[in-house]
Amino acid sequence: MTSVSTTVSSGRVGGVDYGTVRIGLALSDPERKIASPLEVYARRNAELDARFFQRLAQDEHIALWVVGLPIHLDGRESPKSNEARRFGKWLEEVTLLPVVFFDERFSSRQAEEILQAAELTRKRRKKRIDMLAAQIMLTAYLESQGRGEKEPAPID
């Protein structure tokens, strides 16, 4: 994957909370200051998934993807990290857009806590957790850029 996050200056950033069944999606505003949850995409097959992400990138003017990388507390990568990296490579190939990886530790846990605090039923939480986790991860990525970090701590 590429680490050109600071050189891609126009267009939105798409946040991806990778899952083998569902993919949580978030989207930055054009100024890359605010991340909003977008949707949860239920994976189908490689061809339909490719069409979905190509269309999403075009319709939403996405210029960069940030894929959450699940890593252990001590910083080591997990087997899910390898899956996320393979997905990121695929996403870069099908959309022709750069992909960076960003630490997503605690994003799902934080999303679950927020949804529980909102007193949503388990079923309603399940429908929202992936896109909220994507929003939390993308917000952290955008905030790290705002602090003037050369590279916003993506994991490449």
C-alpha positions, -999 to +999 in steps of 0.1 A: +000+000+000+010+035-005+018+061+022+009+091+001-017+103+026-002+138+029+003+142-009-033+134-018-048+168-011-082+170-027-112+148-024-128+130+005-114+102+026-132+070+029-129+051+062-131+013+061-138-010+091-130-043+073-149-074+080-153-107+062-191-104+062-198-067+068-177-036+060-183-004+080-179+027+060-174+063+070-167+094+049-149+127+056-163+160+045-145+176+015-123+196+038-113+165+057-122+178+091-153+158+100-159+121+096-195+108+094-208+072+094-219+062+060-233+027+059-226-010+065-219-029+033-228-066+033-202-083+012-215-104-017-188-115-042-156-101-057-173-087-088-203-070-070-180-058-042-157-042-068-186-024-085-199-012-052-166+004-041-159+018-076-193+035-076-189+047-041-155+062-048-169+080-079-202+092-064-186+105-032-154+119-048-132+098-026-095+104-032-080+082-004-090+051+015-081+046+052-085+009+062-085+001+099-058-023+109-067-045+138-035-050+159-028-064+193-024-042+224+014-046+222+014-034+186+019-067+169-003-075+139-030-101+142-043-126+116-071-102+110-044-076+101-033-098+073-068-100+060-073-063+062-040-057+043-051-081+016-085-063+014-067-029+012-045-041-017-076-054-035-094-020-028-065-001-042-065-023-073-102-020-080-107+017-073-072+029-085-070+050-053-043+050-027-049+031+005-033+037+039-037+016+071-045+031+104-045+016+139-081+008+148-075-005+183-105+001+205-127+015+178-152-013+179-152-014+217-158+024+217-186+021+192-203-006+213-201+016+244-216+045+226-244+024+212-251+008+246-252+043+262-278+052+236-298+023+250-302+007+215-313-029+214-287-055+206-302-059+171-301-022+164-265-020+177-254-047+154-267-028+124-247+003+133-215-008+151-194-013+120-200+021+104-196+038+138-163+020+143-153+032+108-162+068+118-142+066+151-111+053+132-115+079+105-119+107+130-087+096+147-069+096+113-082+131+104-073+145+139-038+131+136-034+150+103-047+182+120-019+180+146+005+185+118+020+151+118+039+144+086+023+109+085-008+105+105+005+073+121-008+050+094+005+015+097+022+005+064 
